[in-house]
Amino acid sequence: LKRVPVHRLSLKDPFFDSLKADYPEFEEWWRKISRQGRWAWVYFKPDGNIGALLIYKEEEEAIDSQPPLPRKWRLKISTLKVDYTGYKLGELFIKIAVSYAVQNDLDEIYFTHFTRQPDPLADLAARYGFEIVAQRRGEDIYLKKLRWDGITKDPLQIARKFYPCFCDDQYVSKFIVPILPIYHDKLFIDYRQRQSSLVEFSDGLIVEGNTIEKVYLCHSKIQSIKPGDILLFYRSHDERKITTIGTVEAAYYDIRNVDIARRIIGKRSVYSPNELRKMLSKPTLIILFKWHFYLKNPISINWLKKHEVLKGPPQTIVPITHQQYLKMKEIGGIDEKFTIDRTQKQSTP
């Protein structure tokens, strides 16, 4: 995956054939943004041709659509196309766009699209809160809000519709989840880069690391984890700190069948086939979760012990109280713009 100037890409690449067919003005537009010095995120296939492309820009203007959309600073996804399937590149591009919007304090992201059935892009966009809000020249306008509407109440739906927002009030359970460094590096591949920039991504294409939706497996006997709950990942052995926050999509208990596990996990596991079979020799808890943020200030084991959150390094999943979480939220630097307390009245932009 590379971030390259648009003018370095060749319109003769077969990747652009469908775009030129759908948009008669595409080549003229491409020459214009090339002159402007625009950049693109590009995945190049092993044969050197383009496999996926993302171009976006900030804009402040009204959208001439039906119904019209008022003038507002938004992130516009100008182009999002994936031909090289099976590697969650579309999800990675959503992740990049959302990260850019967060870093630049933009509350909305949108793109226009000729919706067809079946339509993988429309399905992907819906999973992360994009909704069709208007039409323009035969295209649907898909808009995503990054701020809570004050109406949606279910924690799982809040995390999906207003991602990266998540619900963290007293009615949501919180858990500390230990993870070995080797698996932390695979699952949270951009953790090191994220310490300096929200939009730096690895050149490597590791599916489970580049996705928003991830999988965690363990032999914990806990049975109380449910959709919408909060997971705080503790990197053991080297850093010995809580680094990452996510929300539960689903939890599957006492799984031992390899085929069932593979259907649940898909391509999101950090485990090799042999590691997975070994893991499933005992009843296994499989948690599907959504990654939200890395903590601005990772929380050390010394702080956790001093404030009686933990007695020592966690060896299994540990539930914590809401009051303990609030202390961790403050010290960890979790941005309250993206946390939802349904018991409080919140203004929406």
KAUR-V65816 format. One record per residue. N is the residue number from 1. RES is the residue in three letters. D_FIRST is the distance of its C-alpha to the first C-alpha in whole Angstrom. Layout:
n:N res:RES d_first:D_FIRST
n:N res:RES d_first:D_FIRST
//
This chain:
n:1 res:LEU d_first:0
n:2 res:LYS d_first:4
n:3 res:ARG d_first:7
n:4 res:VAL d_first:10
n:5 res:PRO d_first:13
n:6 res:VAL d_first:14
n:7 res:HIS d_first:17
n:8 res:ARG d_first:15
n:9 res:LEU d_first:14
n:10 res:SER d_first:17
n:11 res:LEU d_first:19
n:12 res:LYS d_first:20
n:13 res:ASP d_first:17
n:14 res:PRO d_first:18
n:15 res:PHE d_first:16
n:16 res:PHE d_first:18
n:17 res:ASP d_first:21
n:18 res:SER d_first:22
n:19 res:LEU d_first:21
n:20 res:LYS d_first:23
n:21 res:ALA d_first:26
n:22 res:ASP d_first:25
n:23 res:TYR d_first:26
n:24 res:PRO d_first:28
n:25 res:GLU d_first:27
n:26 res:PHE d_first:23
n:27 res:GLU d_first:24
n:28 res:GLU d_first:26
n:29 res:TRP d_first:24
n:30 res:TRP d_first:21
n:31 res:ARG d_first:23
n:32 res:LYS d_first:24
n:33 res:ILE d_first:21
n:34 res:SER d_first:20
n:35 res:ARG d_first:23
n:36 res:GLN d_first:22
n:37 res:GLY d_first:19
n:38 res:ARG d_first:17
n:39 res:TRP d_first:13
n:40 res:ALA d_first:10
n:41 res:TRP d_first:7
n:42 res:VAL d_first:6
n:43 res:TYR d_first:5
n:44 res:PHE d_first:7
n:45 res:LYS d_first:9
n:46 res:PRO d_first:12
n:47 res:ASP d_first:14
n:48 res:GLY d_first:12
n:49 res:ASN d_first:12
n:50 res:ILE d_first:10
n:51 res:GLY d_first:10
n:52 res:ALA d_first:9
n:53 res:LEU d_first:10
n:54 res:LEU d_first:11
n:55 res:ILE d_first:13
n:56 res:TYR d_first:16
n:57 res:LYS d_first:19
n:58 res:GLU d_first:22
n:59 res:GLU d_first:25
n:60 res:GLU d_first:29
n:61 res:GLU d_first:31
n:62 res:ALA d_first:33
n:63 res:ILE d_first:31
n:64 res:ASP d_first:34
n:65 res:SER d_first:34
n:66 res:GLN d_first:36
n:67 res:PRO d_first:37
n:68 res:PRO d_first:36
n:69 res:LEU d_first:33
n:70 res:PRO d_first:35
n:71 res:ARG d_first:33
n:72 res:LYS d_first:31
n:73 res:TRP d_first:28
n:74 res:ARG d_first:25
n:75 res:LEU d_first:21
n:76 res:LYS d_first:21
n:77 res:ILE d_first:18
n:78 res:SER d_first:18
n:79 res:THR d_first:16
n:80 res:LEU d_first:14
n:81 res:LYS d_first:14
n:82 res:VAL d_first:13
n:83 res:ASP d_first:14
n:84 res:TYR d_first:12
n:85 res:THR d_first:14
n:86 res:GLY d_first:15
n:87 res:TYR d_first:12
n:88 res:LYS d_first:12
n:89 res:LEU d_first:9
n:90 res:GLY d_first:12
n:91 res:GLU d_first:13
n:92 res:LEU d_first:10
n:93 res:PHE d_first:10
n:94 res:ILE d_first:14
n:95 res:LYS d_first:14
n:96 res:ILE d_first:12
n:97 res:ALA d_first:15
n:98 res:VAL d_first:17
n:99 res:SER d_first:16
n:100 res:TYR d_first:16
n:101 res:ALA d_first:20
n:102 res:VAL d_first:21
n:103 res:GLN d_first:20
n:104 res:ASN d_first:22
n:105 res:ASP d_first:25
n:106 res:LEU d_first:24
n:107 res:ASP d_first:26
n:108 res:GLU d_first:25
n:109 res:ILE d_first:22
n:110 res:TYR d_first:23
n:111 res:PHE d_first:22
n:112 res:THR d_first:24
n:113 res:HIS d_first:24
n:114 res:PHE d_first:26
n:115 res:THR d_first:27
n:116 res:ARG d_first:27
n:117 res:GLN d_first:28
n:118 res:PRO d_first:27
n:119 res:ASP d_first:24
n:120 res:PRO d_first:21
n:121 res:LEU d_first:19
n:122 res:ALA d_first:23
n:123 res:ASP d_first:23
n:124 res:LEU d_first:20
n:125 res:ALA d_first:21
n:126 res:ALA d_first:24
n:127 res:ARG d_first:23
n:128 res:TYR d_first:22
n:129 res:GLY d_first:25
n:130 res:PHE d_first:24
n:131 res:GLU d_first:28
n:132 res:ILE d_first:29
n:133 res:VAL d_first:31
n:134 res:ALA d_first:32
n:135 res:GLN d_first:32
n:136 res:ARG d_first:32
n:137 res:ARG d_first:32
n:138 res:GLY d_first:32
n:139 res:GLU d_first:29
n:140 res:ASP d_first:28
n:141 res:ILE d_first:27
n:142 res:TYR d_first:25
n:143 res:LEU d_first:26
n:144 res:LYS d_first:25
n:145 res:LYS d_first:27
n:146 res:LEU d_first:26
n:147 res:ARG d_first:29
n:148 res:TRP d_first:32
n:149 res:ASP d_first:34
n:150 res:GLY d_first:37
n:151 res:ILE d_first:38
n:152 res:THR d_first:36
n:153 res:LYS d_first:37
n:154 res:ASP d_first:35
n:155 res:PRO d_first:33
n:156 res:LEU d_first:31
n:157 res:GLN d_first:31
n:158 res:ILE d_first:30
n:159 res:ALA d_first:27
n:160 res:ARG d_first:26
n:161 res:LYS d_first:27
n:162 res:PHE d_first:27
n:163 res:TYR d_first:23
n:164 res:PRO d_first:23
n:165 res:CYS d_first:27
n:166 res:PHE d_first:29
n:167 res:CYS d_first:32
n:168 res:ASP d_first:34
n:169 res:ASP d_first:38
n:170 res:GLN d_first:40
n:171 res:TYR d_first:40
n:172 res:VAL d_first:37
n:173 res:SER d_first:37
n:174 res:LYS d_first:35
n:175 res:PHE d_first:34
n:176 res:ILE d_first:32
n:177 res:VAL d_first:30
n:178 res:PRO d_first:30
n:179 res:ILE d_first:27
n:180 res:LEU d_first:26
n:181 res:PRO d_first:24
n:182 res:ILE d_first:22
n:183 res:TYR d_first:22
n:184 res:HIS d_first:21
n:185 res:ASP d_first:18
n:186 res:LYS d_first:17
n:187 res:LEU d_first:17
n:188 res:PHE d_first:16
n:189 res:ILE d_first:13
n:190 res:ASP d_first:13
n:191 res:TYR d_first:17
n:192 res:ARG d_first:17
n:193 res:GLN d_first:15
n:194 res:ARG d_first:16
n:195 res:GLN d_first:20
n:196 res:SER d_first:19
n:197 res:SER d_first:17
n:198 res:LEU d_first:16
n:199 res:VAL d_first:13
n:200 res:GLU d_first:11
n:201 res:PHE d_first:8
n:202 res:SER d_first:7
n:203 res:ASP d_first:5
n:204 res:GLY d_first:7
n:205 res:LEU d_first:7
n:206 res:ILE d_first:10
n:207 res:VAL d_first:12
n:208 res:GLU d_first:15
n:209 res:GLY d_first:13
n:210 res:ASN d_first:11
n:211 res:THR d_first:14
n:212 res:ILE d_first:16
n:213 res:GLU d_first:19
n:214 res:LYS d_first:20
n:215 res:VAL d_first:23
n:216 res:TYR d_first:25
n:217 res:LEU d_first:28
n:218 res:CYS d_first:31
n:219 res:HIS d_first:35
n:220 res:SER d_first:36
n:221 res:LYS d_first:39
n:222 res:ILE d_first:39
n:223 res:GLN d_first:39
n:224 res:SER d_first:39
n:225 res:ILE d_first:35
n:226 res:LYS d_first:35
n:227 res:PRO d_first:32
n:228 res:GLY d_first:31
n:229 res:ASP d_first:32
n:230 res:ILE d_first:30
n:231 res:LEU d_first:29
n:232 res:LEU d_first:29
n:233 res:PHE d_first:27
n:234 res:TYR d_first:28
n:235 res:ARG d_first:27
n:236 res:SER d_first:29
n:237 res:HIS d_first:31
n:238 res:ASP d_first:29
n:239 res:GLU d_first:28
n:240 res:ARG d_first:31
n:241 res:LYS d_first:29
n:242 res:ILE d_first:28
n:243 res:THR d_first:25
n:244 res:THR d_first:23
n:245 res:ILE d_first:25
n:246 res:GLY d_first:25
n:247 res:THR d_first:27
n:248 res:VAL d_first:28
n:249 res:GLU d_first:27
n:250 res:ALA d_first:30
n:251 res:ALA d_first:32
n:252 res:TYR d_first:33
n:253 res:TYR d_first:36
n:254 res:ASP d_first:37
n:255 res:ILE d_first:35
n:256 res:ARG d_first:36
n:257 res:ASN d_first:35
n:258 res:VAL d_first:32
n:259 res:ASP d_first:31
n:260 res:ILE d_first:32
n:261 res:ALA d_first:29
n:262 res:ARG d_first:27
n:263 res:ARG d_first:27
n:264 res:ILE d_first:27
n:265 res:ILE d_first:24
n:266 res:GLY d_first:22
n:267 res:LYS d_first:19
n:268 res:ARG d_first:18
n:269 res:SER d_first:21
n:270 res:VAL d_first:20
n:271 res:TYR d_first:23
n:272 res:SER d_first:23
n:273 res:PRO d_first:26
n:274 res:ASN d_first:28
n:275 res:GLU d_first:28
n:276 res:LEU d_first:28
n:277 res:ARG d_first:31
n:278 res:LYS d_first:33
n:279 res:MET d_first:32
n:280 res:LEU d_first:33
n:281 res:SER d_first:37
n:282 res:LYS d_first:38
n:283 res:PRO d_first:37
n:284 res:THR d_first:34
n:285 res:LEU d_first:33
n:286 res:ILE d_first:29
n:287 res:ILE d_first:28
n:288 res:LEU d_first:25
n:289 res:PHE d_first:24
n:290 res:LYS d_first:22
n:291 res:TRP d_first:20
n:292 res:HIS d_first:21
n:293 res:PHE d_first:21
n:294 res:TYR d_first:21
n:295 res:LEU d_first:25
n:296 res:LYS d_first:25
n:297 res:ASN d_first:28
n:298 res:PRO d_first:28
n:299 res:ILE d_first:31
n:300 res:SER d_first:33
n:301 res:ILE d_first:35
n:302 res:ASN d_first:38
n:303 res:TRP d_first:38
n:304 res:LEU d_first:38
n:305 res:LYS d_first:41
n:306 res:LYS d_first:42
n:307 res:HIS d_first:42
n:308 res:GLU d_first:43
n:309 res:VAL d_first:40
n:310 res:LEU d_first:40
n:311 res:LYS d_first:42
n:312 res:GLY d_first:40
n:313 res:PRO d_first:36
n:314 res:PRO d_first:36
n:315 res:GLN d_first:36
n:316 res:THR d_first:35
n:317 res:ILE d_first:34
n:318 res:VAL d_first:37
n:319 res:PRO d_first:38
n:320 res:ILE d_first:38
n:321 res:THR d_first:41
n:322 res:HIS d_first:40
n:323 res:GLN d_first:41
n:324 res:GLN d_first:39
n:325 res:TYR d_first:36
n:326 res:LEU d_first:37
n:327 res:LYS d_first:38
n:328 res:MET d_first:35
n:329 res:LYS d_first:33
n:330 res:GLU d_first:35
n:331 res:ILE d_first:34
n:332 res:GLY d_first:30
n:333 res:GLY d_first:30
n:334 res:ILE d_first:29
n:335 res:ASP d_first:29
n:336 res:GLU d_first:32
n:337 res:LYS d_first:30
n:338 res:PHE d_first:28
n:339 res:THR d_first:31
n:340 res:ILE d_first:34
n:341 res:ASP d_first:37
n:342 res:ARG d_first:39
n:343 res:THR d_first:42
n:344 res:GLN d_first:42
n:345 res:LYS d_first:42
n:346 res:GLN d_first:39
n:347 res:SER d_first:38
n:348 res:THR d_first:35
n:349 res:PRO d_first:34
//
